[in-house]
Amino acid sequence: MQTSRGKLIASFAAVTFVAAFAVLGVAFNSSDTSLPLAPSAQAPIAQVPVAPAPVTSDKPASAKTALPLGILPQLYALAVAPGHEPAAQLVALGKKLFNDKRLSADDTVACATCHDPTKGFTDHRGNSATSAGVQDQHGQRNAPTVLNAMFQASQFWDGRAPELEDQAKLPILNPVEMGQKTPDDVVAKVAKIPEYSDAFKSLLGRDPTYEDIASAIAAFERTQYSGNAPFDRFLAGDPQAVSESAKRGWALFQGKGRCSSCHAFNAVSPLFSDQKFHNIGIAAHKQNFAELARKALAILRTGDTKQIDELALQTSYSELGRFLVTKNPADIGAFKSETLRNIGVTAPYMHDGSLATLWDVMDHYNKGGVPNPYLDGGMQRLALSEAEIDDLVAFLFTLTDDRFADFNQAEMARQTALKTNRPQRETEIAEGRKGDLGDIGVSPDLRNPASIGAY
């Protein structure tokens, strides 16, 4: 099922609205869970509130709410099969667990510690590139946002978890995150907390299992979809929703900047991600990938999810990325193309949090990344001017949900103030006066792509 789902989501950019809708019933008929689910309901039209299902003794109410502008019902139905929307009671329980530090070994870290709902569901740390776990330990990865994670084909930067339920289990047990030793330890601790014991017994008629705890957290995460950005209003017909600079950036994004090659976007694939894995050279300057891969193959135990999770978070093997999961040399140093939605409020950037601002991100791509034997073939110098980089950054800041508008403005001001400090900027390489990373892109057509049939 996961392979089929990954292919469907990854190919959104190449399918039509009708084709996407036609496969909905096939792609996820097998989706299910052992926990209570809401009754079947027809997918609503975007922006129209969905009335909750009536509460009965055997049909709990759905937690599904109105889908925001930019997220179509067809996309939701691919991620949550009709009739399998998470139940409101289960979501409420999952929200409590998500925010409860008692799930960690020493009562200091919750899921929300690294995925703060007020900060775009990241922790937006200031002085550290990666998140802090129990005993102030820091792993090797930057915590990605939970927003719209339900629509991802796989979870984590390297895709090592196929579903939200799988993702929810691993941080609780990772020694540098929440630090619990075993699933049984987690279950025993939760069972001793009356509010959880009573809630699970009310829902299930029994004490919870570790799978039940993960399912509750995943149910909450399946209600965290995000759209309603200025860019969505612009595409919906409001020419004043974004600035002229952002409009130029949108054209550059699809043209000279070549951003849409990996951060695909269209009406039925609105996440700005191809859901694939690419080596863009972020850590190539500090790792010998070939030697690291050779050592990793010698110690990896096929199928040991716990070991892969610990290697990804705790060791230098983290930089091998997707290779830890697939053992395929073509995946060395490859990481997922993360969603660009809410990118303005989810700094720092990249899998290791090594890029502080969106200007740093653009500088990295402008020079074609960092050369290494496994660099993605699509990486090349872009020769973007400073004005074009500014326009692209302006566009990226229009992808933030309106509920974070004030935070977005503050972040834009903060990052703008750092424009003079550009460690990734290498203009000579970007413009082809040094090195050789391919031809530059064509000059962009700055008209609104929607107005000329390009969207």
C-alpha positions in Angstrom: 0.0 0.0 0.0 2.8 2.4 0.9 4.6 1.9 -2.4 1.4 2.6 -4.3 0.7 5.7 -2.2 4.2 7.0 -2.7 3.9 6.6 -6.5 0.6 8.4 -6.5 1.7 11.3 -4.5 5.1 11.7 -6.2 3.4 11.8 -9.6 0.8 14.4 -8.7 2.5 17.0 -10.9 1.9 14.8 -14.0 -1.7 13.9 -13.5 -4.9 15.8 -14.2 -7.5 16.7 -11.7 -9.9 14.0 -13.2 -7.2 11.3 -13.1 -6.3 12.0 -9.5 -9.9 11.9 -8.5 -10.5 8.7 -10.3 -7.9 6.7 -8.3 -9.1 7.9 -4.9 -11.2 4.9 -4.2 -8.5 2.4 -5.3 -5.4 3.9 -3.6 -6.6 3.9 0.0 -9.4 1.4 0.4 -7.0 -0.7 2.5 -6.3 2.2 5.0 -7.6 1.3 8.4 -6.8 1.5 12.1 -7.8 -0.5 15.2 -9.0 2.6 16.9 -12.5 4.2 16.6 -13.1 6.0 13.3 -15.8 8.3 12.1 -18.5 7.2 9.7 -18.2 7.7 5.9 -18.8 11.2 4.6 -18.7 12.7 1.2 -15.6 14.9 0.7 -16.6 18.6 1.0 -15.9 21.4 -1.3 -12.8 23.4 -0.1 -13.7 26.3 2.2 -17.1 24.9 3.1 -17.3 23.8 6.8 -17.9 20.1 7.2 -20.6 19.3 9.7 -19.4 16.6 12.2 -21.1 13.2 12.1 -23.8 12.7 14.7 -22.5 11.2 17.9 -24.0 7.7 18.6 -22.9 5.0 20.9 -21.0 3.2 18.0 -20.3 6.0 15.6 -18.0 8.6 17.1 -17.9 12.1 15.7 -15.3 13.0 13.1 -12.6 15.6 13.9 -12.4 16.7 10.3 -12.9 20.5 9.9 -13.1 22.7 6.8 -10.2 22.3 4.5 -8.2 25.5 4.0 -7.8 27.3 0.7 -5.1 25.5 -1.3 -5.9 22.0 0.0 -8.4 20.1 -2.2 -10.8 17.5 -0.9 -9.2 15.1 -3.4 -5.8 15.4 -1.7 -7.4 14.8 1.7 -9.2 11.7 0.4 -5.8 10.3 -0.8 -4.4 10.6 2.7 -7.6 9.7 4.7 -10.0 7.3 3.0 -13.6 8.5 3.1 -15.2 7.0 6.2 -11.9 6.8 8.1 -11.5 10.3 9.3 -10.0 10.4 12.8 -12.6 10.5 15.6 -12.9 13.7 17.7 -12.3 11.8 21.0 -9.2 10.1 19.7 -7.8 13.4 18.3 -8.4 15.1 21.6 -6.5 12.3 23.4 -3.7 12.5 20.8 -3.4 16.2 21.3 -2.9 15.7 25.1 -0.3 13.1 24.5 1.5 15.3 21.8 1.9 18.1 24.4 2.7 15.9 27.5 6.3 15.8 28.6 5.5 12.8 30.8 5.9 10.6 27.7 9.7 11.2 27.9 11.9 9.3 30.3 12.6 12.3 32.6 9.4 14.4 32.1 11.2 17.2 30.2 10.4 16.6 26.5 7.1 16.3 24.6 6.4 16.0 20.9 5.5 19.7 21.1 9.0 20.5 22.4 10.4 20.1 18.9 7.1 20.7 17.1 5.7 23.7 18.8 2.2 24.6 17.4 2.8 28.3 17.9 6.0 28.1 15.8 4.8 26.4 12.7 5.1 23.0 14.5 8.9 23.3 14.7 10.9 24.5 17.7 12.5 27.4 15.8 15.6 27.2 18.0 18.0 30.2 17.9 21.5 29.0 18.8 21.3 25.4 17.7 20.8 23.8 14.3 19.2 20.7 15.8 16.6 20.1 18.5 17.4 19.2 22.2 16.1 16.1 23.8 16.3 14.6 27.3 19.4 15.8 29.3 19.8 18.5 26.6 21.2 16.1 24.1 21.2 17.1 20.5 20.7 14.8 17.5 21.9 15.3 14.0 18.6 16.2 12.3 16.5 19.4 12.1 12.9 18.7 13.2 10.6 19.2 10.2 7.1 20.7 10.6 4.1 18.5 11.4 1.9 20.7 9.3 0.6 18.7 6.3 2.7 15.7 7.3 -0.4 13.6 6.7 0.0 14.3 3.0 3.6 13.1 2.8 4.4 9.8 1.1 6.8 9.0 4.0 7.9 10.5 7.2 11.3 11.9 8.4 14.0 13.4 6.2 15.1 10.0 5.0 11.6 8.4 4.8 12.4 5.7 7.3 8.8 5.7 8.6 6.0 5.0 6.1 3.1 6.3 8.1 2.4 8.8 10.9 1.8 6.0 13.3 5.3 4.7 12.6 6.8 8.2 13.0 5.1 8.8 16.3 6.7 5.7 17.9 10.4 6.4 17.2 11.2 9.7 18.9 9.7 8.5 22.2 12.3 5.6 22.2 15.3 7.4 20.7 18.0 8.0 23.4 18.7 11.6 22.4 15.0 12.6 21.9 12.5 11.4 24.5 14.7 8.6 25.9 12.3 5.9 26.9 13.9 2.4 26.9 11.1 0.2 25.6 7.5 0.4 24.4 6.5 -1.5 27.6 8.0 1.3 29.7 6.0 3.9 27.8 2.7 1.9 28.1 3.3 1.3 31.8 3.9 5.0 32.5 0.8 6.1 30.5 -1.4 3.5 32.2 -0.5 4.9 35.6 -1.8 8.3 34.6 -5.6 8.3 35.4 -6.7 10.7 32.6 -5.1 8.5 30.0 -6.0 5.2 31.5 -9.7 6.3 31.7 -9.7 7.8 28.2 -8.3 4.7 26.6 -10.7 2.5 28.5 -13.6 4.7 27.4 -12.5 4.5 23.8 -11.3 0.9 23.6 -12.7 -0.8 26.6 -9.1 -1.8 27.7 -5.7 -0.5 28.6 -3.7 1.0 25.8 -0.9 -0.7 23.8 2.1 1.2 22.4 0.3 1.1 19.0 -2.7 2.7 20.5 -0.6 5.6 21.9 1.0 6.1 18.5 -2.4 6.0 16.8 -3.8 8.7 19.0 -0.9 11.0 18.3 -1.1 10.3 14.6 -4.9 11.1 14.7 -4.1 14.5 16.1 -1.4 15.1 13.5 -4.0 14.2 10.8 -6.0 17.3 11.7 -3.0 19.6 11.2 -3.4 20.6 7.6 -2.3 24.0 6.4 -3.1 26.3 3.5 -4.7 29.8 3.5 -1.5 31.5 2.5 -1.3 34.8 0.6 -0.2 32.8 -2.4 -3.4 30.7 -2.3 -5.4 33.9 -2.5 -3.3 35.1 -5.4 -4.0 32.0 -7.4 -7.7 32.2 -6.4 -7.9 35.5 -8.2 -6.7 38.3 -5.9 -3.8 40.1 -7.6 -3.2 42.2 -4.5 -2.6 39.2 -2.2 1.2 39.2 -2.9 3.7 41.8 -3.8 5.1 42.5 -7.3 8.4 41.1 -6.0 6.7 37.9 -5.0 5.0 37.6 -8.4 8.4 37.9 -10.1 9.7 35.3 -7.6 6.8 32.9 -8.5 7.8 33.1 -12.2 11.5 32.6 -11.3 10.5 29.6 -9.1 9.0 27.9 -12.2 11.6 29.1 -14.6 15.2 30.2 -14.2 15.4 29.2 -10.6 14.4 25.6 -11.5 12.9 25.2 -8.0 9.8 23.3 -9.2 12.0 20.5 -10.4 12.0 19.1 -6.9 9.5 21.3 -5.2 6.6 20.5 -7.5 3.3 22.4 -7.2 0.0 22.2 -8.9 -3.7 22.2 -7.9 -3.7 18.6 -6.7 -0.1 18.6 -5.4 0.0 21.8 -3.3 2.8 20.9 -0.9 5.7 22.2 -3.1 7.5 18.8 -2.9 8.1 15.9 -5.3 8.1 13.6 -2.3 11.5 12.2 -3.5 15.0 12.2 -2.1 18.0 14.2 -3.5 21.6 14.7 -2.7 22.0 18.5 -3.0 25.4 18.6 -1.4 24.5 20.1 2.0 27.0 18.1 4.0 29.4 17.0 1.3 32.1 19.4 2.5 32.3 17.6 5.9 31.8 14.0 4.9 33.5 11.4 2.7 30.3 9.8 1.5 32.0 6.8 -0.2 34.0 5.8 2.9 31.0 6.5 5.2 28.7 4.3 3.1 31.3 1.5 3.1 31.4 1.5 6.9 27.7 1.8 7.2 27.1 -1.3 5.0 29.3 -3.3 7.3 27.3 -2.5 10.4 23.7 -2.1 9.2 21.3 -4.9 10.1 18.7 -5.1 7.4 15.2 -4.2 8.7 16.3 -3.0 12.1 14.2 0.1 12.4 15.5 1.0 15.8 19.1 0.9 14.7 18.5 3.0 11.6 16.6 5.6 13.8 19.6 5.8 16.2 22.2 6.0 13.4 20.1 8.8 11.8 19.9 10.9 14.9 23.1 10.1 16.9 26.0 9.6 14.6 27.9 10.9 11.6 26.1 8.3 9.6 23.1 10.7 9.6 24.6 12.4 6.6 24.1 9.3 4.5 20.4 10.1 4.4 18.1 7.8 2.5 20.9 5.3 2.0 20.5 4.2 5.6 17.0 3.0 4.7 17.5 1.6 1.2 21.2 0.5 1.3 21.2 1.8 -2.3 24.4 3.7 -3.2 22.4 6.0 -5.4 20.7 7.3 -2.2 23.9 8.3 -0.4 23.5 11.8 1.0 19.9 12.0 -0.4 17.2 13.7 1.7 13.5 14.4 1.1 12.4 17.5 -0.7 10.5 19.0 2.2 7.3 20.9 1.8 7.8 24.7 1.2 4.5 25.6 2.8 5.1 27.7 5.9 8.8 27.8 5.0 9.0 31.4 6.2 8.4 30.3 9.8 10.3 27.0 10.0 13.9 28.1 10.0 16.6 26.8 10.3 16.7 25.0 7.0 17.8 21.6 5.5 18.1 18.3 7.2 20.9 19.4 9.5 19.5 22.9 10.2 22.8 24.3 8.7 21.2 27.2 6.7 19.9 30.0 8.9 17.9 32.1 6.3 16.1 31.7 3.0 18.9 33.8 1.5 21.3 31.1 2.6 19.1 28.5 0.9 19.0 30.5 -2.3 22.8 31.0 -2.2 23.3 27.3 -1.8 21.2 26.5 -4.9 22.5 29.4 -6.9 26.0 27.9 -6.9 24.7 24.5 -7.8 25.1 23.0 -4.3 28.4 21.4 -3.1 30.0 19.0 -5.6 30.3 15.4 -4.5 30.3 12.0 -6.3 26.6 11.5 -5.5 25.3 15.0 -6.3 21.8 14.9 -7.8 22.0 15.3 -11.6 19.5 18.2 -11.5 21.9 20.4 -9.5 23.5 23.2 -11.5 24.5 26.8 -11.1 21.6 29.2 -11.6 23.3 32.6 -12.1 20.5 34.4 -10.2 21.1 38.0 -9.6 20.8 39.5 -6.1 17.5 41.1 -7.2 16.2 37.7 -8.4 17.2 36.1 -5.2 15.3 38.8 -3.3 12.2 38.1 -5.5 12.4 34.4 -4.8 12.7 34.9 -1.1 9.7 37.3 -1.2 7.7 34.6 -3.0 8.7 31.9 -0.4 7.4 34.1 2.4 3.9 34.2 0.7 3.5 30.4 1.4 2.9 30.9 5.1 -0.6 30.2 6.5 -2.4 33.3 7.7 -2.6 32.1 11.2 1.2 32.6 11.4 1.1 36.0 9.6 2.6 38.0 12.5 5.3 35.4 13.0 6.0 35.4 9.3 6.5 39.2 9.2 8.8 39.0 12.2 10.8 36.2 10.5 11.1 38.2 7.3 12.5 41.1 9.2 14.9 38.9 11.2 16.2 37.2 8.1 16.4 40.4 6.1 18.7 41.8 8.9 21.1 38.8 8.3 21.4 39.4 4.5 24.9 40.9 5.0 26.1 37.6 6.5 26.0 35.1 3.6 28.4 32.2 4.2 26.9 30.2 1.3 27.3 33.0 -1.3 29.7 32.2 -4.1 28.9 34.6 -7.0 31.7 33.5 -9.2 30.6 29.9 -9.2 26.9 30.9 -9.6 27.7 33.0 -12.6 30.1 30.5 -14.2 33.4 32.3 -13.8 34.6 29.5 -11.6 34.0 25.8 -11.7 31.7 24.0 -14.1 28.2 23.0 -12.9 26.3 23.2 -16.2 24.6 25.9 -18.2 22.5 28.5 -16.6 18.7 28.5 -17.0 16.8 30.5 -19.5 15.7 34.0 -18.9 12.3 33.9 -17.1 8.9 34.9 -18.4 7.8 37.2 -15.6 4.1 37.0 -16.4 1.8 35.2 -13.9 2.1 31.6 -15.0 -1.6 31.2 -14.4 -2.4 33.9 -16.9 -0.5 32.1 -19.7 -1.7 28.6 -19.1 1.5 27.4 -17.4 -0.4 26.5 -14.2 
